[in-house]
């Protein structure tokens, strides 16, 4: 079945939305799950470790699996694992089982870590076929999923709706969307067709050795670190570093998340008009300004406004740099896989490492590391300029498409 790029785009929108919905649904019920388990902070930390382990395994396995089987089965398996993980968490919480909840979190991490790398490969392919920037909006649907999941979770928590049934409903919703949508992801996207051992042995090292792609990877690492740091630490920075109460600290994070969502949905036309390099440079500058204000200005109003700048600055970095990575040379799937892996590893490893710095120097001062990385990324953004005058993509059926017009500013 030949699938139009427009249908593929809407399918990717839906498939990005689902993990955001599942993740936010779990996060909003974390206090209730802890109470059902009767877990101490230390025990809860061990339970949460399942998410990190699953995510890392999924991230590291996704690229080779896509190269072997294509993106569609990896996306399907990842989304199924995410759905199953939500249900297992609910069952484990209802049974008071730490191990079951940790297993459910590992399944969610495995599904999201593996599935989203494959989703980015499919998304980059759709973007090339359409000839305009769509990856920011695709990632915007993940952010929208987190907003919907968080609002629903808060409402269900307020009426004391059982955790088990809440997460079982989430499982059902994810499956109900996945089944009709996955058929719009064509088979074979991202799969390597070469069978010679020489080709298999040399393709990946050649990608790793390219200076331009490594610079793009550095941009992704820095801006993913900025996004992940806010997700993990922004409420605590506001509470411990600026004297907000817990509710207002969470509200500042909600403002950051809303700014991220708006930035991703509004960013595509900006990228099309000014080019990827200009968009990434603007993102890095605006994000660096927001982080610097949070660190340096001891004023609650300024800190809250800075969170908006931080969110807008972080919103385009990951998706736009992924698009640049895919367009940086041949074997686009391997390039997107490498870049996405760097970004997701930065999400997982970077923010927790700031906790150690925060212990010794305070959370606000620990943010200097993130600020330095984002400033450095601004100077690396010329690497995101496309060297191509057009992009010749393959249609799903295998026939070559017309050369796409060069994007402005590239």
Secondary structure, 3 states (H helix, E strand, C coil): CCCCHHHHHHHHHHHHHHHHHHHHHHHHCHHHHHHHHCCCHHHHHHHHHHHHHHHHHHHHHHHHHHHHHCHHHHHHHHHHHHHHHHHHHHHHHHHCCHHHHHHHHHHHHHHHHHHHHHHHHHHHHHHHHHCCCCHHHHHHHHHHHHHHHHHHHHHHHHCCCCHHHHHHHHHHHHHHHHHHHHHHCCCCCCCCCCCCHHHHHHHHHHHHHCHHHHHHHHHHHHHHHHHHHHHHHHHHHHHHHHCCCHHHHHHHHHHHHHHHHHHHHHHHHHHHHHCHHHHHHHHHHHHHHHHHHHHHCCCHHHHHHHHHHHHHHHHCHHHHHHHHHHCCCCCHHHHHHHHHHHHHHHHHHHHHHHHHHHHHHCHHHHHHHHHHHHHHHHHHHHHHCCCCCCECCECCCCCECCCECCCCCC
